[in-house]
Amino acid sequence: MNVCALVLALVLAVCAARSPYQAVLQHSRIRGRQQGPNVCAMQQIIGSDKKYFTNCKQWYHRKICGKPTPAQPGWLAPQPHGHMCLCVIAALPLMNIYNTLGGVGATTTQLYSDRAKLRDEIEGPGSFTFFAPSDKAWAALPTEILDALVSNVNIELLNALHYHMVNRRLTSEELRHGSSFASMYQGFHVHIHHYSNGVVTVNCGRLIKPDQHATNGIVHVVDRVITAISNNVQTLIDVEDDLETLRTAIAAAGLTTMLENEGQYTIFAPTNEAFEKIPPETLNRILADPVALRDLLNYHILKQMQCAESIVSGTPMETLQGTTLEVGCDGDQMTLNGKAIITKKDQLGTNGVVHYINELLIPDSAKTLLELAEGSSVATATRLFVEAGLSPHLTGSEALTMLAPLDDAFRGSLTMTPDMKKLMANHILKEQMSSKSLYHGQELETVGGLKLRVFVYRNNLCIENACIAAHDKTGRFGSMFTVDSVLTPPMGTIMDVLKADDRFSLLVGAIQTAGMTELLNQQGALTFFAPTNDAFNALPKAELNKLMRNRQELTDVLRYHLGEGLLVSGGLGSHTRLKCLQGDKLELGLRNYTVYVNKVPVAATDLMATNGVVHAKRTLSGLWGFDVTALPPCAALKCSQSQFISQSPFIHWSFSNTWLKLCSLFFVCVQLPRWTENRRTDLQLLSGRPRPQG
């Protein structure tokens, strides 16, 4: 009941909240309400002084920026693995802004306000908003900057403090995302960002104690000393020597004007060192290709402005190039795609923010096919493509599609032979394609000259026996499909496949005896669960001879192994039915990468043919759906004839063992006919009629 009440309270609180910050604050109040009516819960990152009002995700994950922040209501003191901080929101008598500074952790701001002769202004009449740096924010300033401010309190320090003030009262609700307000220092604007996770920033400084009301305004405590902004992001790049290569690339790509105009950009700016890490041939190729260069640079620019303090967990964010980067954090470090490569954060401009990175990010759209493969989990295939002499195809400007098998798809010897070269050439298609454009029955031509078929199944998309195992990678000129198997292109009909494999010599003879050779040579789409020699040899010799002499029965059995339609192993689900040419449907399944037919495992899969596919099977199936060789003698099943019949012609169904179905089948098919024949013979003898022969 208490849980339901808490959930309902959280839902109502979120619905009633008027801004992301208000929603987070209300959640924190609910979490801390057991400690009193004016208490809110906060989470503190272990090993740092950073505290956050908590939202649902952070509360249950107990992590912020990958660092533990476990908390439980009632934990008032630090615990070995973290603790919940309590933020008291008491309804105290209001004071003016100057006195409020002393009670909210901004005593240094209060001291400097006194020195700069600002005290009278913030004690007197008016309505101000003061973004007050915390005591730790002042302590974090570089010594030379702090000395310059306090050595000229009447001008520099006063101007700095005035830049933290707005000549009107602004609550957190009014600090909307992307808004800006004229400060009391020469009208220079302060820039506000109110993020969906409840974090509010001013010039990328996080509001750590918002909405501290005063008689003459309101105080928002921030975690840094903010500075006036007058330059756009392009100007920031122009004046930085460490971004010289980036500056040249931006000019060559024609992006200078965009970065000078209005916007809300986040630029992850590669330093000169980052460009130097790229192989010269790769870098020169991209710099000489306007399309690839523009994609490269746009991949470093987000569509929205993200200050470092707004990031509390990994989040995919869309770039101007169209794909996403995962922007996250690890403790105090900001990360990109999980890497801590950001060396300088929050260089703020009037139209965005710049973060310096020491590694160049190359999007797939600027890569060659070989570069796409080298950056994926297909190292074996990449090596074999190179050894096969196919590098010119993979590094040039041809429109191609590479089928790259996963590393664990390769088995046996990987020595480069003429056959292996031909096989690898058949893993490259002559067109640049998207898997979304493929359709069932489509034929694709390879560089090696073969035609490959496309099969579309409910749960998979396959090219011959190789099914697509990952999202497409689209490069500058080509695309890469990661597939789960090495291609086995068809080299003949089903009959040709069987004749070429010694495991099926008895089956080939049976097919010829049954007169089914033409069926397996003609055009079509069949799936053959082909019994191997082991399956035939498992039958008693007399039964096998009897089967081979009865052409109709042999034909029926073989047709029961043939399914309509071409079904590769990758097209199977956990439970699939396949219609046979004769008899009931086959029950197919896939468990732990093993194919089962009527619950019997298949020995080998996906022997591709031009008119179907062959899967090798070590048992022979009967038309009733059971594998013949899987039926042991009744004695082996611990059941005897006496369990089925007595002196009276009634069957006793009092079995308690798990072999009921098999014993019953054995009785119906074998024992019952014998019993019936014996009783008929006995009656004939009693009536004086002669005993039948045979």
N, C-alpha and C positions, 0 to 999 in steps of 0.2 A: 504494500500500500504506500509506504514511504517512498519507494522507488518511483511508482507511478506519479505521486505528487511532485517529486523532484523533476521528472521529465516534463510534466505539464507546466510547471513553473518556468523551466528553461524555454519551452516553446513560446509561452506567453511573453516572456521577457524579450526574446529575439524579435517576435512580431511587433512588440510595442516600441522597440529601440528605434531611434531616429537616424542613427549613423553607425558605421561599423565599430567605431570606438565605443559608442554607447552600448552596443550589443555585447561587446567583450566585457565592458565594465559591469553590466548587469549580471552576466554569467559569473564574474568574479565575486560579486556581492552574494549571489545565491550560494556559491561554494563556501563562502566565509561566514554565512549567517549564523552558524551554530556558535560562533564566538561572540555574537552580539548583533544588534540591529544596524549598526553603522560600521561594519567590518567587511572588507573585501579580501579575497584570496589573491596572492600573487605567487608566481613561480620564479625562482632564482636559479640561474645556471650555475652548476657546481664549478667551483674554481674561478668564479668571476663575481663582480658586483652587479651584473646585469639582472634586472628584475622586470617581469612582464605581467600585466593583467592577463588572465588565462582564458582561452576559449576552449570549446569542447575537445577539439583535436589535440591541442597541447596538453590538456588535463589528462586525457586517457592515454596518450602516447608517452607522457612523462618525459618528453624531450623537446628541447628548443635548440636549433642549429646543431643537431646530432649529439648534444650533451645532455646528460640526465638532469631532470628537474622533478623527481618524484615528489608527490605531495599527498597528504591526507588531512582532512579537516581535524583540527585540534592540535596539530604539530606546531608548537610555538617556538621550540628551540631547534637549532641546527641538528640534523640527524646525520649518521654516517654516509647515507646515500642521497642526501638532499633534504630540503624542507620547504614548507609553505610559509611565506612571509605574510604578515597581516598588515593591511593598509587601513588605518582607521579613518573613516570619513565622518568625523564627529561634527555636530552642528554647533560650532563654537561661535562666540560673538565676532562679527567682522571687524577687521582693522584696515588701515590704509595699506597701500601697496608696499611702502617701505617696511612697515612692521610685519607684514605678511611674509616678506622675503626671509626674515629671520626664523620663521617657524616652518618653512617648507624645504629646508636643506639648501638654501641659496644665500648663506650668510656672507660669502665672499662677494657676491653681487651687491648685497646690502652695503658692505664695507666700501667697495669701489664707487657705489652711488654717492656715498657720503664724501669721498675724496674728490669726486668730479663735480661736486656742488649740484648733484641731481636730487638730493634728498628733499629739498623744499618742493620740487616739482611733483614728486611721487607721493608726498605727504598731503599735498594741497588738493584743491578742487579739480575735478576733471573726470574723464572716463578713458582709461588707458588699458591697453593690452601689453603686458611685459613678458617676452620670451626670455626668462631668466636662466642663465647658465648655472648649473649646479656647482657646488664647491669642487667636485672632482673634475668638472669640465675646465675650470680655470687652472687647476693643477696640471692638467694634461697639455696645456698650451706650451709650445716651445719657449725656452727661456728668453731668447732674443726678442720674440714678439711680445711677451708679457712685459719685459723690461721697457720696450718702446712705448707701450701703453701707459704704464704707471709713471714713466719719467715725464710724461706730458699729459697730466690728468685733465687739464682745462680744455684741451682740444682733442687729442687722439682718444683718450679714454672716454670722454664725454660723447664724442661722435660714435664710438663703438657701442656704448650703452644705448644711445638714441636709436641706433640701427636695430636694436632688439625690441623697440617699442612701436606700437601703432596707436594713433590718436583716436581710438574708439574701443569699446569693449567687444571682444570676439570670443565666444565660447567654442568649445571643441566641435559642437554641432555646426557652427558657422565656418569652420576651417575645412572647406570642401576641397576635394581632390583637384589639383591643377589650378587652384585659385592663387592670387597674389594680392598683397596689400601694401600701400605706400607706407614706408617707415617714417619715423620722425627725424631721420638723417637725410636731408636734402631730397626727400621723396623717393629714394632708392627702395625698390620693392623687396619684400620678403616673400618667398615662394613656398606654398603649402602643398603637401601631398598627403591625402587621407586614404590609406590602403584598405583593401577588403578584409585583411586580417586584423584590423583595428589599430594598426600602427599609424600614428600621425607624425609627420616631420615638418620642420621649418628649415629651409635651406639644407636639407638632409640631416639635420639634427633631430633626434627623436624626443618627442614630448614624453617625459617620464612621470611627471605629476601635472596633468592638465587640470584646468578648471579650479584653480585655487582663488576663490572669490575674495574681493576686497571692497571696501566702501567706495573707492574711487577707480574701480576697474577690475581686472582679473590677471592672475599670474599663471603662466604655463612654464613649469621647470623643464629645461631641455638639457640634453647630455653633452652639448658642446657649445663653444663660443662661435657664433656665426659671423660671417664677414659679408660685406656688400658685394653684389654681383653686377657687373656692367658689360661683360663680354659674352658673345655667343660661343657655342662649342667649337666652331671652326676657328675662331680666334684663339681659343685655348690650345688647339692643335698647332696653329701657325707659330706660336711663340715658344713652343716646347722643343728644344733641340733633340730630345730623345724620341721624338715622333716624326723625324724628318722623312723616313721612308714611307710612313703612312701618309704624310702630307702630299708627297709626290704621287702616290697611288690614288688618292682621293681626287687630285686634279686630273690625272689621266682618265679616270672613270667618269668625270663630269659630275661629281657629287658635291662640289664646293658650294654651289648656290643653295642646294637643299639644306646644308648644315649651317648656312648663314640666316636662313629664314626662320619664321616662327615654327615652333613644334615642341614636342615633349620627348626627346630622344634619350636613349641610353646607349652610349658608345663604349664598347670594350676595345680600347685602343692598343693594338700591338706595338710594342716598342721596337726600336731598331734591332735590338738583340733577338726579338721574336722572329723577325724576317730573316735574320742571319742563320737561324737554325734550320731553315728549309733548304733542301738540296737545290743548288743553283739552276739545274735544268728545269726543275719543277717551278721554281719561282719565276724564271725568265719566261717559261711557257705561259703562265697565268698573266704576267704583266703585259705580255704581247697580245693577249686575247681579250678584247674589250668586254665580251659577254662574261667570260670566266672571272675577270677582275671585278666587274660590278657585283656579281654574285658573291664573290669572296668578301668584299667590303660590306655589302648589305647583310651578310651573315653575322657581322660584328655589331649590328645596330638593332636594338629592340624598338618596337612600335610605341612603347610607353616608357615613362621615366621611372627607374627603379633605384632609389637610394639604398646604400648598403644596409642601413638600419631597418629597412622594410622587409628584409629577408629573414625568415625564422625557420624555413625548411626548404628542401628542394622543390622547385616549381617550374614546369615547362612554360616558356614564354616565347611568343612568336617574334621572329625577326623580320626585317624588311625583305629578306630574301625569300620568305615564305615558309621556311621550316622553323623548328623550335630549338632553343637552347635550354638546358636545365640550369637555372640559376639557383644556387643554394648557399649553404654556409656550414662551416665546421668550426664551432667555437666562435672565435673572433674573426676568423678568416672567411671571406666570401669565395665561393667556388663556382666554376663553370663546368658543366658536364661532369661533376664530381671531382674536378681537379682544382687545387688551390694555386691558381696561376695569376691571381690578381695582386699586383704589387703596390698599387696606389688607388685609393677609393675616393669617390665623392668629390671630383673636381667639377664644381657646379658652374654652369653657364646659364644664360637667360632662356635658352631653349632646350636645355637638357643637362645631362651629367655624363662625365667621362670617367671610366675606370681603366687604369693601365693594366695590360696583361703581358706576360713574358713568353707567350706561346701563340703562334698564329693558328687560327681555326680555319681549316679548309673545308667548305661544304662539299657534299657529294657532287653537286651540280658543276663544280669546277674541276673535278677529277677525271682522269682517264680510267678506262676499264681496269687496267693493271693496278692503279692506285686504289680503286674501289675494293679490289680483291685483297690487296695488302692490308687494308684496314678492317678486314672482316675475319670471321672464324673459318676461313677456307685456305689455310696455309698450304696444305698438301696439294690442292688443286692449283693454286697459284704457282707453286714450284713446277708442277708438271706442265702447265701451260708454257712456262718459260723454257723448260728443257725440250719441249716439243717444237720450239722455234716459232711460237705464235705471238711473240712480243710485238712485232710490227702491227698486227691486228689490234692488240690491246693498248697500244700507246698512240695510235694514229687517230685520224679524224673520220674513220669509217663509222657508219651507223650500224651497230651490232648489238647483240644481246648475248651475254655470257651465262651459261648454266654452270654454276659452281657448286659441286658436291661438298657437303660438310666433311670435315676431316675423318670422322668415324665411319664414313660411307666406304672408304677404301679398304680393301682386303687383299692379302697375298702380296706377291712381288710387284713393286712399282718401278721396275727397271724400264728405262725408255727404249722401246722397240718400235719397229715400223707400225705394228698394230696399235701400240699405245699412242703413237703420234696421230694416227688416223682417228682413234677414239676421242682424243682431246679436241681435235679439229671439229668433231661432230658435237661438241659441247658449246660451239659458238654459232649462233643463228645470224643470218645475213641481214636482219633488220633490227633497228632499235624498237623494242616493244615494251608495253606495260602488261602485267599479268591481268589487269582489269579488262583488257581488250581481247583476251583469248576466249575462244568458244569451242564447244565440243565438236570434234571431228575436223578441226582446223589442221592444216598441214604446214609445217615450218621447215624451211630449207636451211641446211647447215653449210658452213664454210667447207666441210668435208664432202659435200655433195649429196648427203642423204636427206630424205623427207621424214620428219618426225611428226607424230600425231598428238593432238591435244585431247585429253579426257577430263571432262568436268563431272565431278561427283558431288554428292550432297555435302560432304565434309572435307573435300580436298580438290586441288587443281593439279593435274599431272601432265607431264610431257613424256610420253612412253611410260617407263616404270619409275621415273624420277618425279617426285611430287614437291611442290614449292613449300619450303620450310620456314621462310622469313619474308618480311616485306621487301618489295623491290628496292634496289638502289639505283638511282638514275644519275648517271654521270654527264659530263659535258657532251659526249657524242654517243655513248652507249649505255646500256642498262645491264644490271646483274641480277639474276634470279638465283637465290640460294636454294639448292635442292637436297633432298634427303638421301639420294642414291646416285651411284654412278650409272650413267645411261647404258642400257644394253639394247642397242638399236636392232630391229628385226632383220634377220638375214635370210628368211624364207618362210614358208607356210608352217602351220602346226605340224604337218607330217614331216617336213624337212627338219624341224627342231627335234622331233622325236628320233628320227633316223640318225641324226648327228650325235646323239647322246647314248652311250652304252647302257645307261641305267634303264632304258626303255626298250631294249631289244625284244623282250617277251611281249610287251604291249604292241609293238609294231606288228609282230606276227598275228596277235589277236585282232588288230584292226583290219589286217588284210584278210584274215579268215572271215570276219564279220562283214566284209565288203564295204567298209567305211572310209577307204582311202580317198575316194573322190570328195567326200564330205569335208575332210580335213585338208584338202588341197584347194578347194574352191574359195572364192572371195566371201568374206563375211566377218563376223565379230563374235568369236566364241571364247569361252573360258573353260579350259580342260584341266580338271584335277586328275592328273595322269598317274595311274598306279605304276610304281617302279617294279623292277624284277623281284625285289624283296616281297612286294605285295602278292605277286603270283606264286612265288615259292613258299609263302606261308600257308597256302591252301594244301590240304591233303592231296597227294598225287592223283588219287582216283577222282576226287572232286574236280580237280583242275582239268583232267582229261575229259571228264563228262561235260564240263562247261565248254571246253574248246570244240567238242563234237556237236554241241547244240547251238547252231548258228543264231537262231532267234533269241535264245536266252543270253548268249554272249553279246549280241547287239543291244539288247535291253540294258544289260549291265554297263556296257561302255557308254551308251547314251545317257545313263544316269550320272555319269561323271562329266558330262558336257553341259555347261550352262549357257543360256542365251545372253549375249552381250559380253563386252570385254571389260573385265574387272581386275585391275591390278591390286596388289596388297595395300597400297596407299589409299585406295578408295573404300576400304572396309571400315565399318564402324564397330562398336562393341557387339552389335547384333544385326546381321544382314541376312536376307534371304535371296537366293538366286534360283530362278526358274530353270529346271532341267529340260533337256530334250525328251526325257522319258522319266516318268515317276514323279514323286513328290519333290517339293523345293528343297534345295540344300540349305542347311543352317550354317552360316559362316560367322566367325567371330575373330576378334583381334585382341590378344592379351599379352602384355609384356613383349610387344613387337613380334609375337608368334601368331601365325594364321592358323585357325582351327576350322575344320570341315566336319560337321556333325560331331563336334567336340573332340575330334582327333587332330593332333597337330600335323601341319604340312611340313614336309622335309625341305623343300626349296620352292622359292616363289619367283614370279616375274620373269619367266623365260619367254621373251617377246617374239611374236610371229607376225607376219603381215596380215594374217586373218584372225588373230586372237592372241591369247596368252596361255602359257602352260605353267601349272603349279604342280610340283612333284609330290606324290603321296605314297606312303609305305603300306597302305592298307587298301583293300578292295571293298567298295561299298556295294550293298545290296539295295534292291528297289524299295525295301521297307524303311530305309533310312539309317540302318545300323551297319557298321563295318563288319563284313563277314569274318575277317580274321580276328576281330575283337571278341568274338563269341567263344569263350572257352568251353571245354566239355562240361557236362552237367556235374560230374564228380568233382571237378575243380572248383565249382561254385558251392560246394558243400550242400548240394541238394540232390536227391535221387528220384528215381521214378516213383518210389513209394510216396514222395511228397506231393506228387501230382495226381496219382490215381490210387484207388484201393480196389478191392474185389468188385465194388460197384462202379458203374461208369460215371461217377461224380468226381469233380475236381476238388481237392482240398486247398483252399486259399488261406491257409494259416501260416504264411511265411512271415518271419520277423527279420530276415536279413536284407541287406541292401541290394542283393542280386535278383530281386523279385522280377523285375521287368525282363532281364536277360534269360532267367530260368523259364519264365512264362513263354517267351519267344521260342526258346529251344524246345519246349514241350509242344507248342502248337505246330512248329515246323518239322520236328523230327520224331518225338516220342508219340504224339497223338496218332499220326499216320501209321506208325508201326503197331501201336496197340489196336487200332481199328482193323488193320490187316490181319493181325493174329486172331482177333475175335471172329472176323468173317471166316477165317480158315477153320476155326474150331466148330462153328455152326455148320459149315459144309461137311466136315467129317461126321458130325453127329447125325446129319440128315442122310449120310450114305453117299454123298456126292464126292467125286475124286478131288484130291488136293490140287489146287492150281500150281502150275510150274512157274519158276522164275521168281 
